[in-house]
Amino acid sequence: MIVAVQREIEAKGIPTVLITVSPEDSRPMRPPRAVHPVGHALGRVLGSAGERDRQMRVLTEALRQFEFQHVPGTIVDFEP
C-alpha cells in the first residue's frame, strides 16, 4: 500500500524515499528509493523516542538518496 502511494506521488513529479525496517517485505514492491536503518524495529523506523541524533542520521541518509540514481527495488542498508 505504501509503495502504491509512493508511486502515485512520483508520477506527479515529486521524488520520494521509503524508510523500511523490513527490507525483505519492501523489496518485492520495488520502491523507487528506499533505506533500511539496520537494527530498527517496527514502530521505531527513525529510532526510539528521545534519540534525536539517531533520528537525524536516519532522515539525513534518507534525504541523501535523492542524490543517487537507483534501480527501483534497491534498498540501501546503513547503520545509524
C-alpha positions as CSV (number, residue, x, y, z in Angstrom):
1,M,0.0,0.0,0.0
2,I,2.7,2.5,1.0
3,V,4.7,1.9,-2.2
4,A,1.5,2.4,-4.3
5,V,1.1,5.8,-2.7
6,Q,4.8,6.5,-3.3
7,R,4.4,5.6,-7.0
8,E,1.4,8.0,-7.3
9,I,3.4,10.8,-5.8
10,E,6.4,10.0,-8.0
11,A,4.1,10.1,-11.1
12,K,3.3,13.7,-10.2
13,G,7.0,14.5,-10.4
14,I,7.7,14.6,-6.7
15,P,10.6,12.3,-5.6
16,T,10.1,10.0,-2.6
17,V,12.1,7.7,-0.4
18,L,10.9,4.8,1.7
19,I,12.4,4.2,5.2
20,T,11.8,0.5,5.9
21,V,12.6,-1.8,8.8
22,S,11.5,-4.8,6.8
23,P,13.5,-4.8,3.5
24,E,12.6,-8.4,2.7
25,D,8.9,-7.3,2.6
26,S,9.6,-4.0,0.8
27,R,12.0,-5.2,-1.9
28,P,9.4,-7.1,-4.0
29,M,7.3,-3.9,-4.2
30,R,10.3,-2.2,-5.9
31,P,10.1,1.2,-4.3
32,P,11.8,4.0,-6.3
33,R,14.2,4.7,-3.4
34,A,14.5,3.1,0.0
35,V,16.7,2.9,3.0
36,H,16.9,0.4,5.8
37,P,18.2,1.6,9.2
38,V,19.7,-1.7,10.4
39,G,18.6,-2.7,13.9
40,H,15.5,-0.5,13.9
41,A,12.2,-2.2,14.8
42,L,8.6,-1.8,13.5
43,G,7.1,1.3,15.1
44,R,10.6,2.9,15.6
45,V,11.6,3.5,12.0
46,L,13.6,6.6,12.9
47,G,14.7,5.3,16.3
48,S,13.3,5.4,19.8
49,A,11.7,8.5,21.4
50,G,14.3,11.0,22.5
51,E,17.1,9.7,20.2
52,R,17.3,13.0,18.4
53,D,20.8,12.4,16.9
54,R,19.9,8.9,15.7
55,Q,16.6,10.2,14.2
56,M,18.5,13.0,12.3
57,R,21.0,10.4,10.9
58,V,18.2,8.3,9.5
59,L,16.5,11.3,8.0
60,T,19.8,12.6,6.6
61,E,20.5,9.2,5.0
62,A,17.0,9.1,3.5
63,L,17.4,12.6,2.0
64,R,20.8,11.6,0.6
65,Q,19.1,9.1,-1.6
66,F,17.8,11.9,-3.8
67,E,21.5,12.4,-4.9
68,F,21.8,8.9,-6.4
69,Q,20.1,7.1,-9.3
70,H,19.0,3.7,-8.0
71,V,17.3,0.8,-9.8
72,P,13.8,0.6,-8.4
73,G,13.7,-2.0,-5.6
74,T,17.2,-1.2,-4.4
75,I,17.2,-0.8,-0.7
76,V,20.3,0.9,0.9
77,D,21.2,-0.7,4.3
78,F,23.0,1.6,6.8
79,E,24.0,1.6,10.4
80,P,22.5,4.8,12.0
